[in-house]
Amino acid sequence: MEQDHPDSVQTHTIILRDSHPIRHLQMTGPLPHLMPGLDAWNAGQRMRELIPAVEKLWSGDYAHDGEFWRFPKSTSVPKPLQQPAPPIWVAARDPNSHEFAVSNGWNVQVTPLASGDTEVDTLIARFGAACTAHQNLPRPKIMLLMHTYVGQNEADVTRAAEDLSRFYCYFGSWFLNKRPVREGFIAELDDDEIKAMTNYAPETMRRNLVIGTADEVTERLRHYEALGYDQYSFWIDSGMPFDRKKASLLRFIHEVMPRFATSTPTRAEEPAL
């Protein structure tokens, strides 16, 4: 599994369906407008219009007259240092999204959420099918994003599984959109409600997420590498205290990542920002 040079930290994600192509380039303030909830198909159609438009804006002097957005001849200022364009990663789940990304030469990022390795296998198979359908094009990269915790010992690992169980109970409850919301937070779940969500039970989280000692985490990542994943993204958001998340990340950096290192980058090899 390759390492980027230098190792990178993802600080945010842009929800493409909510972002005008020109505003997307500015990245200096809140999104220009909020849209009502969209179903997967309509959201996907916006994504399919937006990403090509952004690429053309990077090239310069591009006017757009599409289904969702219209604007006169415009240019990204300044233009990206990376040429012909910065790498694009498309979050994909359904086969159509994989096909859309691969056919345009864009990289793919996937996550099974809490569904475990069965979904990991399904996602790489969809990517592989899209690559097979476009064998005339260079194979893009695919990144796997998963909640990850590198524990100090078995007790720490067990506690992490419990913490992530609670995280996913709230995560799932948000998506159901049935609980009252006050000042940006849903009503708290009681212990009985949490126990009733057996699909997020701690033992299930221990199995489905990448939670374990450095040796166990390394073994899981070796398996994903063998499946064909090029990059791995450490999903750290978990509701845990900062100190515990930091300790887990440091163990990942010092005890797991060196086992995948193939070379030490020089300053000249670092990509332009």
N, C-alpha and C positions, 0 to 999 in steps of 0.2 A: 504494500500500500504506500503510495508515494507521499512525500511531504512537500508542501509548498515552500518556496524560498522567498521571504522568510515565512515562518509559521504565522498564520493569520487568525484574528479574532473577529467574529461577526458581531457587530454592535447593534444591528437593527435589520428589519426586513421591510421591504416596501410592498404594500398591497396594491398590485398593479391595477386592479379593476377600479380603484378609487383615485387614481393619479392621472392627471392630464399629462401628455407626453412632454410638453415644455416645462411645466411645473416640476415634473419628475427630475428634470435636469438641474433645477436650481437648488433643491435640497436645503433651503435656508429658512423654511418656516413650515407651518402646518399645511396639510393637504388643502388644495384650493376649494374643494367642495366635498361634501359627504353625499353618498348615494344611498338610496334605500337598499335593503337586503336583496341580493341577486341570487338566483339559482345557479347551479354549477355551470350549466350550459351558457347562460348569458354572461356570467363572469368570465368564462373561458373565451368567449367571443371578443370581449374587451381586451383580454390579454393578447389574443392573436392579432389585434389591430395595433396595440400599443407598442409591443417590443420591436417590430420592424420599423415603426415610426421613429423610435428612439435611436435605432442604429443609423437611420438616414439623417437624423438631426446631427448626429456626431460627424457625419460626412460633410454636412453643411448645405445651405441653400435648398432646403426641402420644404415644400408646401404640401399640406395634407387635406384631403377632402374625403373623409371616411364616414362610416355609419355612425360612429360615436363621437368623433372629434374632428374639428376643422380649424385650420390656422393657415395664415399666409406664409410665404417663404421665410424660413427661419434657420438659425444656425446655433449650435452649441458653442458658447464662448465662456471660457477657453475650450478648445478641443482637447479630447483625451490624449495623453502622451502615448498610451498603448495603441499601436496600430496593427491591423486596420481598425480595431475597436477593442475596448475592454472585454474580457470574457463575460458571457452572459450565462447565468444558471437559472433554469426553469424548474420550479417546484412541480412535480408531476406525480399523479397517482393513477388516473385512468389511462388506458392505452392511447387514446387520442392525444393526450398531452405529451406522452413519450414520443409519439410519431411527429408531433408538431416541433418539438425541440430538436430531435435528431435530424429531421429533414432540413432544418435551417442551420445545422452545424453548432447548435447551442448545447451546453452542458446540462445535465439533469441532476436535480437534488430530490431525494425521496426520504420519507420517514414512515415507519409502520406505526407510529405513536406507541400504544401499549399492546399492539397485537402480536408481537413476538416474531420469531424467526420464520414462521410460515408466511407471514406477510412480507418479510425481507426477501424470501425466495420468489414470491409472486412479483414483487417490484423489479427485481433484476431480470426476471423472465420477460416482463413487458418491455424493458429497455432493450434486451437482447433481440426481441422480435422486431422492434423498430429499427435496430441497427441492421438486421438481416434484410429488412425491406428496403434499405438504402445502402446497400453494399458498395455502391459507386462513390459514396461520400466517406471522408475520414471519420472514424469512430470518435464521438465526443467522450467526455469524462462523465462518470456518475458518482455522486456523493451520497453517503448514507448518514442521516441525522438521527441520533438516538439519545434518549436520556442515559447518562453515564455517571456512575459513581465508583471510585476506586477506594475501597475501604482499608483502614489500618489493620483491622482484625475482623474476626467473624462477628463479634458483637456490634461493631461499627457497620458492617455490611447489613446485618439484620435490621438495625435502626434505619438505615437508608431505605431499605425496602418498605418499611412502615411509613416513612416520610413521603416516599413517592406514591405509595398507595393513597395516602390522604390527598396529595397533589392531584392525582388523576380522578379521584372522586369529585373534587371541586371542578376540575377541568371538564369532566363529562357533564356535570350539573349545569355548567355555564351553557353548554351547547344545547341542552334540552330546553333552555329558556322558559322554565316553568316556575322558578323560585323568585320571590320578590327581591328587588334590587334597591339598596339604599346607599347613596353617596358612592356609587361605583362598585359596591361589593354585594354579592348575593347573600341571602340569609344563611347563617351558619348551619352546617350539617351536624346533626347529633350523632352519637356513637352508634345508635341502632341503624340510622340511615347509612352510615359508612359501612357497617358490617353487612348490610343487605346488598351492597354493590360487590358481589363476589368476583366479578370479572376484573376488579381492581384490588383484590385481596393481596396482602404483602407477599405471600408465597408465589402468587402469579406474577407480581412485579419483579420478584427476584429471578424468575425464569424468563420473562418476556423482555425485560430491560437489561442493559449492560451494567449490572451491579455485581461487584465481587472484589476479590483481592487483585493485586496487580497481575498475578499469574493467570487468574480466571478471566480478567478483562482482555489480556493479551491473547488468550486462546480464542475468545469470541471474535476479536478483530482479525486474527489469522483466518478464521473461517470465512468472514465476510470478504477478505482479500481474495481467498480462493474462489469465491463465487463470482468475482469479477468487479467488485467495487474498487474504485480508484482512490477515493478520499473518504475520510471519516470525520464527521462533525460532532463534537462533544456538546450535547445539550445540557446546560448546567442549571437552567431555571427549574426550581423544585420546591420553593417555599422553605428551604432549609436556611438556617442562620448563615451569614456571610462567611464566618470563620470555617465552618464545616465544608462549604462549597469550595473555598479557597484551598483547604487542605487536600480535598479530593483532586482538584485540578493540579496541584503541585505534585501529588503522587503520580498522576497520569503523565505529567511532563517529565518527571525524573525517573520513573520506574517502568513506564509503558512505552512512551515514544522512542526512547533510544533503541528499543528492539526492532524498530522499523526504519531506522536511519540507514541510508545507503551512501550518503555523502555529506560533507559539510559545505554549505554554500559560501561563496565569497561575495564581497560587496558587489562585484560586477554582475553576479547572477541574480541579484534581487530585482524583482519586477518593478516597473515604474508605478507610482501611485497616482 
